[in-house]
Amino acid sequence: MDRTFEDLVDEAAEVPVDGWDFSWLDGRATEERPSWGYQRLLGERLAGASAALDMQTGGGEVLAGVADGFPRTMVATESWPPNIARATALLHPLGAVVVAASDEPPLPFADDAFDLVTSRHPVTVRWPEIARVLRPGGSYLAQHVGPASVFELVEFFLGPQPEARRARRPEDDADAARAAGLEVVDLRSERLRIEFRDIGAVVYFLRKVTWMVPGFTVDGYRERLRALDALIRAEGPFTAHAARFLIEARRP
C-alpha cells in the first residue's frame, strides 16, 4: 500500500541531516555522477602531495573515502558545528586534522602552506585566500556546483529565479581564479539528471541542502509539498538536473 503524504513527510522531517552522507535517499532518489570522478581524482592528487587542505569538508565523508591515503600533512576545514564534530570523529583516526574555521576570509593558515587545496561543492570560494595559502607550483582542485542546479525543484517552491540562474557560472570562477594570480589548467562542466521518487526524499533533500530553498520548513511549505506529492503520485518521479563543474587552477 502506498504510504500517505503525512507519513512520508513526518518521517523525513525527523531524520538527522548532519554530515554529507545521502544514503538515506537510497531507493528514494537518484543522481547521476560527473564523468570525471572527483573522488578518484582527489585520491590521485593527494597521493602526490606533501601538505594538503580540504576546505569546507562537510562531515568528511568524501575525504575519508579516498583509497590511497593522505599526505604527511592533511588538514580539513569546516564551519558548521554538527559537521565539525562528525568530520573530527571520521578523519582524526585517518591522520587528518579538522580545523573549525569560518567560510569567510582569512583562512587560518600561513602563506605558502600547502601544495594542494581541494574542495567539493564549496558554498563560497575565496580565490585570493586560496592563492595565498598555495605554494608556488601548487594546485587547487575542486568540484563546484554550477548554475541553476536543481532549479526545477527550487522554482517549484519559490517561483522563477532569473537572477539566481545566472550565478555560479564556471567562466566567472575561472576569471576570478586568474584575477587572484592563478592559472586555470582544467575546466569541465556537466548537467546531471536527478529523480525524486517520493515527497519524503524532497523534504530530506531540502532540509539537508539548506541553500536550495532558504528557510525551508515542512509547515512553511506544506501546500507546495502537497502539490508536489500529488504530481509525483500522478506522473512518477520528479526530475531535476544538477549542474557540476571541475576546476583546476595552479599557482605559477
QUIRA-V575197 format. One record per pair of residues at least 12 apart in sequence whose ideal C-beta (glycine too) atoms are under 8 Angstrom apart, sorted by the first residue. I is the first residue (numbers start at 0). J is the second residue. If there is no record, write none. Layout:
BEGIN
I:J + I:J
END
This chain:
BEGIN
1:232 + 2:197 + 4:198 + 4:224 + 4:225 + 4:228 + 7:197 + 7:198 + 7:199 + 7:202 + 7:228 + 8:198 + 8:199 + 8:202 + 8:217 + 8:221 + 8:224 + 8:228 + 10:199 + 11:198 + 11:199 + 11:200 + 11:201 + 11:202 + 11:203 + 11:206 + 12:202 + 12:206 + 12:217 + 14:203 + 14:206 + 16:203 + 16:206 + 16:207 + 17:58 + 17:81 + 17:82 + 17:85 + 18:57 + 18:58 + 18:59 + 18:60 + 18:81 + 18:82 + 18:85 + 19:57 + 19:58 + 19:59 + 19:60 + 19:61 + 19:82 + 20:58 + 20:60 + 21:207 + 23:203 + 24:200 + 24:203 + 24:204 + 26:196 + 27:195 + 27:196 + 27:197 + 27:199 + 27:200 + 27:203 + 28:193 + 28:194 + 28:195 + 28:196 + 28:200 + 28:204 + 29:192 + 29:193 + 29:194 + 29:196 + 30:191 + 30:192 + 30:193 + 30:194 + 30:241 + 31:191 + 31:192 + 31:193 + 31:241 + 32:191 + 33:142 + 33:189 + 33:191 + 33:243 + 33:245 + 34:189 + 35:187 + 35:245 + 37:61 + 37:119 + 37:142 + 37:245 + 38:61 + 38:64 + 38:65 + 40:140 + 40:245 + 41:61 + 41:62 + 41:65 + 41:117 + 41:119 + 41:140 + 42:65 + 42:66 + 42:67 + 43:67 + 44:115 + 44:117 + 44:138 + 44:140 + 45:65 + 45:67 + 45:68 + 45:69 + 45:70 + 45:73 + 45:115 + 45:117 + 46:67 + 46:68 + 46:70 + 48:70 + 48:113 + 48:114 + 48:115 + 49:70 + 49:71 + 49:72 + 49:114 + 50:70 + 50:71 + 50:72 + 50:73 + 50:74 + 50:112 + 50:113 + 50:114 + 50:115 + 50:134 + 51:69 + 51:70 + 51:72 + 51:73 + 51:74 + 51:113 + 51:114 + 51:115 + 51:116 + 51:117 + 52:74 + 52:75 + 52:76 + 52:106 + 52:108 + 52:112 + 52:113 + 52:115 + 52:116 + 52:117 + 52:132 + 53:73 + 53:74 + 53:75 + 53:76 + 53:95 + 53:116 + 53:117 + 53:118 + 54:75 + 54:76 + 54:106 + 54:116 + 54:117 + 54:118 + 54:121 + 54:129 + 55:76 + 55:77 + 55:78 + 55:102 + 55:118 + 55:120 + 55:121 + 55:122 + 55:123 + 56:75 + 56:76 + 56:77 + 56:82 + 56:86 + 56:90 + 56:97 + 56:118 + 57:77 + 57:82 + 57:86 + 57:119 + 57:120 + 58:82 + 58:85 + 58:86 + 58:89 + 59:75 + 59:77 + 59:82 + 59:85 + 59:86 + 59:87 + 59:89 + 59:90 + 59:95 + 59:97 + 60:89 + 61:119 + 62:75 + 62:90 + 62:95 + 63:89 + 63:90 + 63:93 + 68:93 + 68:94 + 69:93 + 69:94 + 69:95 + 70:115 + 72:113 + 73:94 + 73:95 + 73:96 + 74:95 + 74:96 + 74:97 + 74:98 + 74:108 + 74:113 + 75:90 + 75:95 + 75:96 + 75:97 + 75:98 + 76:97 + 76:98 + 76:99 + 76:100 + 76:106 + 76:107 + 77:97 + 77:98 + 77:99 + 77:100 + 78:99 + 78:100 + 78:101 + 78:102 + 80:99 + 83:97 + 83:99 + 102:121 + 102:122 + 102:123 + 103:123 + 103:125 + 104:125 + 104:127 + 104:128 + 105:128 + 105:131 + 106:125 + 106:128 + 106:131 + 106:132 + 108:132 + 109:132 + 110:131 + 110:132 + 111:132 + 111:133 + 111:134 + 111:135 + 112:132 + 112:134 + 113:132 + 113:133 + 113:134 + 113:137 + 114:133 + 114:134 + 114:136 + 114:137 + 114:138 + 115:137 + 115:138 + 115:139 + 115:140 + 116:129 + 116:132 + 116:133 + 116:137 + 116:138 + 116:139 + 116:140 + 117:139 + 117:140 + 117:141 + 118:139 + 118:141 + 118:142 + 118:143 + 119:141 + 119:142 + 120:142 + 120:143 + 120:144 + 121:141 + 121:143 + 122:210 + 124:141 + 124:143 + 124:172 + 124:175 + 126:172 + 126:175 + 126:176 + 126:178 + 126:179 + 126:181 + 127:179 + 129:176 + 129:179 + 129:181 + 129:248 + 130:179 + 130:180 + 130:181 + 130:250 + 133:181 + 133:250 + 134:250 + 135:250 + 135:251 + 136:249 + 136:250 + 136:251 + 137:249 + 137:250 + 138:184 + 138:247 + 138:248 + 138:249 + 138:250 + 139:176 + 139:181 + 139:246 + 139:247 + 139:248 + 139:249 + 140:245 + 140:246 + 140:247 + 141:245 + 141:246 + 141:247 + 142:243 + 142:244 + 142:245 + 142:246 + 143:167 + 143:169 + 143:172 + 143:243 + 143:244 + 143:245 + 143:246 + 144:167 + 144:241 + 144:242 + 144:243 + 145:167 + 145:168 + 145:169 + 145:188 + 145:190 + 145:242 + 145:243 + 145:244 + 146:164 + 146:165 + 146:166 + 146:167 + 146:168 + 146:242 + 147:163 + 147:164 + 147:242 + 148:167 + 148:240 + 148:241 + 148:242 + 148:243 + 149:193 + 149:208 + 149:211 + 149:239 + 149:240 + 149:241 + 150:163 + 150:164 + 150:239 + 151:237 + 151:238 + 151:239 + 151:240 + 152:195 + 152:201 + 152:204 + 152:205 + 152:211 + 152:237 + 152:239 + 153:211 + 153:212 + 155:223 + 155:227 + 155:237 + 156:205 + 156:212 + 156:215 + 156:220 + 156:223 + 157:212 + 167:242 + 169:186 + 169:188 + 169:244 + 169:246 + 172:244 + 172:246 + 173:186 + 173:246 + 173:248 + 176:246 + 176:248 + 180:250 + 180:251 + 181:248 + 181:249 + 181:250 + 181:251 + 182:248 + 182:249 + 182:250 + 182:251 + 183:246 + 183:247 + 183:248 + 184:247 + 184:248 + 184:249 + 185:245 + 185:246 + 185:247 + 186:244 + 186:245 + 186:246 + 186:247 + 187:244 + 187:245 + 188:242 + 188:243 + 188:244 + 188:245 + 189:242 + 189:243 + 189:244 + 190:240 + 190:241 + 190:242 + 190:243 + 191:240 + 191:241 + 191:242 + 191:243 + 192:238 + 192:240 + 193:238 + 193:239 + 193:240 + 193:241 + 194:236 + 194:237 + 194:238 + 195:231 + 195:236 + 195:237 + 195:239 + 196:231 + 196:236 + 197:228 + 197:231 + 198:224 + 198:227 + 198:228 + 198:231 + 201:224 + 201:227 + 201:237 + 202:217 + 202:224
END
